[in-house]
């Protein structure tokens, strides 16, 4: 892979300078709003200040154990930014957590209102992360909207010379049978990744889930396929034009460690995980002292387990195009 000097520097900032990425996500909004609201017996729309404070606590306790951290601009940035170590790379999320749902339950993604790649760069981002929902079987207009949405953001990231970190996820439709959806999730996961394999999207890092449903994995109590099967499928991600990271996608810590071990063997360059790291420690919330203690013990232990796997990934050094147009040399 070839890249620009600025993006090579950004890869090194977010990763470990050998293209290995131990990255933490605290950009989640509905999951944390709902968690805090339940703990405080409040409306999820009325806990913004508490969510901001909690994201600051996540950064304070966990950021020193990772190479990069992903935050959102409205809730995490104010509390977390002053606590992120200078050696930890910064990623900012772009997508609005509220998506448009059209007739049939199909989803259209959008950027956070009033937010942009340009603003994220001014706020110090080394990389910009975008989540887009995708169903290959959606109506043509929906598919085209999602493809053009991602392509437009990719072009903006290329212009800004910052890393474009792309996450793509399928989703169930209203009334869709859960068992039937899970049964086709394995094929669907590979299809949605392949849909964004064109280099014209200007994606620099892919953030991808295991290609399947956790409930069907035999090692985790399911009756579908095994981790060997998922590892074989994840090798297909290696055909993408940029490195890929494994996302936790609701897996618990033990499941995610198992999955990441297989992903690393299949060619992943690291992980970008959130709930698998901090969800269990946050059972102590709203007791902040107990929550901090649990994050320092359980959260850091989870990261240590993942990082022990990470260092087994062979180094990779991208080819950097040092020839700059208009610069005499």
Secondary structure, DSSP 8 states (H G I E B T S, - for coil): -EEEHHHHHHHHHHS-SSS-EEEEE----HHHHHHHHHHHT--GGG-HHHHHHHHHHHHHHHGGGSSEEEE-TTTHHHHHGGGS-TTSEEEEE-B-SS-EE-TTS-EE--B-TT--HHHHHHTT-SEEEEEEE--TTS-HHHHHHHHHHHHHHHHHHHHHT-EEEEEEE----TT--HHHHHHHHHHHHHHHHHTT--GGG--SEEEE--SS-GGGBGGGT-SSB-HHHHHHHHGGGGGSSSEEEEE-TT--HHHHHHHHHHHHHHT--EEEESHHHHTTGGGGTT-HHHHHHHIIIIIHHHHHHHHHHHTTS-----EEE---TT---
